[in-house]
Amino acid sequence: PNLIHTIHACASMQRAIEAQRSASRNLSRQKLGLPEDCFVFAACGTFDWRKGAELFVPICVALRRHMGRTPFRALWIGPYA
């Protein structure tokens, strides 16, 4: 029983709010190696057709055109398979 962890299928707003309070923006950027001055674009989900994964790169290309010289980072949050 000590090795079993329950992972619920839906997000917990209470845990998200607590995590937001405990992690500062600067600390999160530092942990991810993100510069302070960059715009961050993130997509989330499993990396398959149901989540629009095939659109991620074209969106990044369009974002680069739109952002001009403004630095940005694109992150996919979630498992590859």
N, C-alpha and C positions, 0 to 999 in steps of 0.2 A: 504493500500500500504506500510506502514512503517513496517509491520510484514512479508512481502514477500521478500525472498532472492533468487536470481538466482544462481544456482549451475550448472556450465557448465559441459558437459560430458567429456571434454578433459582437459588435464593439461595446465596450463599457464606457459610458460617458463619465462616470465617476473616476475610473482609472485614468482616462484621458485628461481630465481636469487636474487631477493630482500630478500627473506626469508633466503637464504644462507648467504647473506652479514650481515644480522641483528643478526643471531644466531651463536655464536661461538661454536666450537666443545666441549669445556669444559663445557659451560653452558648447552648445549643439553644433554651431558652425566650426568651432575648433576641433571637436571630435571627428567631424566629417571632412576636415581639411578644406573647408570652404572659405574663401576670402570674405572679409567684412563688407566689401562694396559690390558684391555680385548679386544679381537677381537669381532666385532659385525657382526652377520649374520642376514639379514632381508629379509623377503618375503612380498609381498604386493598383496592385492586383497580381494575379498569376500572369505569367508571360505567355499568353495564348490568345487566339482570335476572339474569345468572348470578352476580353477586356480592352480590345482595340490596340493591342501591342504593335500591330503593323503600322499604326499611325504615329507611333512615338518618334521615330526618326524624321519623317516628313514635318511633324510639328516642330521639332528642334531646328530644322532647316529654315522653316518659316519664321520661327522666333529669332534666329540669328539675323535674318533680313530685317525684321521689324526692330530689333534692339540696336542695330547699328554697332557702335563701338562699346556699348554698355556690356560689361562682362556678365555672363550668366552660366549657370550649371544646371544640367538636366539630370534628374535622379529617377530611377525606377525603383519603387519600394515594393518588394515582394519576391516570392520565389521564382526562379527561372523555369522550373518544370512543374 
